[in-house]
Amino acid sequence: MTYMPRIDRRRFVVGAAAAGGGLALGLDIPFGGPNVIRAADGSPEVNAWVVIRPDDTIVIRIARSEMGQGTLTGLAQLVAEELECDWAKVVTEYPTPGQNVARNRVWGSQFTAGSRGVRESNEYVRKAGATARAMLIQAAADQWKVPAPECSATKSVITHKPSGRTTSYGKVAEAAAKIEPPKDVALKDPKDWTIAGKPLKRLDTLPKLTGAHVYGLDVKLPGMLCAAIKDSPVFGGKLASFDAGKIQGMKGVKHVVKVGESAVAVVADTWWQANSALDALPITWDEGPNAKVSSASIAEFLKSGLNAEQAFVGNESGNAKQAIANAAKKVEAVYSYPYQHHATMEPMNTTVLYTADRCEAWVPTQVAEAALASVSEASGLPIAKCDVHKLPLGGGFGRRTAHDFVQQAVTIAKQIPGTPVKLVWSREEDMTHGRYHPVTQAKMVGAFDANNNLTALHMRISGQSILSFVNPQNLQNGKDPFVFQGLNPGGAEGAFGYTIPNLLIDHAMRNPHIPPHFWRGVNNNHNAIYLECFMDELAHAAGQDPLEFRRKLMGNHPKHLAVLNAVAEQIGWGKPAPQGVYRGLAQHMGYGSYVAAAAEVSVTGNKVKIHRIVGATNPGHAVNPAQIDRQVAGSFVYGLSALFLGECTVKDGRIEQTNFHDYNVMRIAEMPKVESIIMPSGDFWGGVGEPTIFVAAPAVLNAIFAATGKRIRTLPLKNQGISFA
């Protein structure tokens, strides 16, 4: 009988929501027991992470989500490395969050964001592989009646060294599953890795090519209906009324239902029928007071924070205000960064089957346990009567750590019990009802003494707090620590990379009604632009080379300096660039990794050609160097698209952009040559999915200044009439 713990639903919802906000659950992770647990096909589970089939297929369970970033392959490599299995026979599967809860969270956190997939679970998944290997070896030794230390394993084959006898993992898996797991296992030194640390092909590439990869949009259940939804066009507005009688006779339409206080959905045989009927449905909205808000009014609101008396301090040393007041020379600039959308290629969707005593959902989610909490909350059923089947994501970027679309799907399905319902947001619904990169402004003031030494820096950020919207209970005496990403006085997450005698970095919180959220790279994106572009301004004001200016301030930050030096050397900094080509650089730290970029650009009129961009990354350990290289290139696509094109504007309280025609992304022909330098120092574990996004924009902006002599402080570049060449 499976043990199902008693969990208070409200407490679980709050805890899972906290995990969705970036706080990992503290878990005790057991690795097995005396009873054999079997997979769906009857194969024995050696431990929670490893199932071995009789044909020697190795099934590795992956708790984190795969959304194109390669975490699935990287985590499988770490388990397989310690397991000493045949990589050619490895397949993967997701455990459900319901199973995780029922088994005392044996798989640990199912949270996948903040570039945490590998860096936060590497140790315990490696121990899982090492533990399973020890159990398999012990099982073989018991059969041979020999001491286990006389046996070794390689590529799923166990060998008794004195006699030369061999057996395979598949033949001893059943016996191994009954063995008490060892309490302590030694992990390999990374220098001895043969699977981890290698540029292996991704495990999910072939099923994507063949179409076998099942995304949320691909889910089909017997008797399934499809739903389309419209929510209030203004955040905070309500649904006043709708006339269902006008569409009841349309082909395929089965139901028209209210969803919460602000939305209406049409359920039909096909999604196209549902969405067409929804477009024809007469709807009246109560838009509320937010309908008067515009981008201009939001900008004025934020501007009021740039000189406000009240602000939360994130990093302070010395007395920056006094040093600025007494400076021989001051440099001041104001920057701004817009709302931006995640714009995942797969719109939000969920399929739900609800009955009076069970609710299951098929969800592309970055936080499986938070999705489960949302299903429980919306259905009114306890956790034990709910589950979520996690699916590969057609893009996440942080958007799928929020589960508003899951709650909507459950609310709809609850009104049609016993019938599976797939809710799919239209692209227009997805664009106008996102959770957006927060809008901010920053006032930067630098001070020099008579010898052009930088003596002080004050960085005032005015703008939204993500945490105040997502998890206000996690604010620290009102302060949002996410605001200060990459600007912290120290620590492993995102430390400030310069030593300045007098420093003040603070935040005037200004929260418009547009909901902010974690957007790939989060606050690092604008913080790196503000800091690194202003450092360039300071260097030029002091008449100093931007690289040398930074180097003088980075003596106490060797890892920051190392990646900066690496890109400078590879780009040829200090040597003549090709005629008409100009260079810029930037560095930052985020998600535990140190990154830098150097760009070469040319400018003709209002056209910018990015010829090369060099990115350096020190993630501590490199589990799959080929995948890191691809992540660097992909992050530059994301960062440069945001720089040139990414902006969501507000008119009459609503987001104006509705599809890719007015929320564009860069094209292949616009992509520069990318050169990636991977330089793991081997002494920590950092993330790789997001960090190089931060440095793409400031490196290019600094290069544009070098080419034109003009500073651009308001983004995106399209608003300055600037486009890709």
ABEGO torsion letter per residue (X at the ends): XBBBBBBBAAAAAAAAAAAAAGBBBBBBBBAEBABBBBBAAGBBBABAABBBBAAGBBBBBBABBBAGAGAAAAAAAAAAAAAGBBAAABBBBBBBAAAAAAAGGAAEBABBBGGAAAAAAAAAAAAAAAAAAAAAAAAAAAAAGBBAAABBBBGGBBBBAAAGBBBBAAAAAAAAAABBBBABBBBBBAAABAABGBBBBBAAAAAAAAGABBBAAABBBBGBBBBBBBBBABBGBBBABBBAAAAAABBGBABBBBBEAABBBBBBABAAAAAAAAAABBBBBBAEAAAABBAAAAAAAAAAAAABABBBBABBBEBAAAAAAABABBBBBBBBBBBBBAGBABBBBBBBBBBAABBBBBBBBABAAAAAAAAAAAAGBBAAABBBBBBBBBEAGGAAABAAAAAAAAAAAAABBGBBBBBBBBAAAAAAABBBBBBBBBBBBBBBBAAGBBABBBBBBBEBBAAAAABAAABBGGBBAAAABGABABEAABBBABBBABBBBBBBBBBBABBBBBBBGEAAAAAAAAAAAAAAAAAAAAGBBAAAAAAAAAAABAAAAAAAAAAAAAAGBGBBBBBGBBBBBBBBBBGGBBBBBBBBBBBBEABBBBABBBBBBBAGBBABAAAAAAAAAAAAAAAAAAAAABBBBBBGGBBABABAAABBBBBAAABBBBBBBBBBAGABBBBAAAAAAAAAAAAAAAAAAAAAGBBBABOBAAAAGBBBX
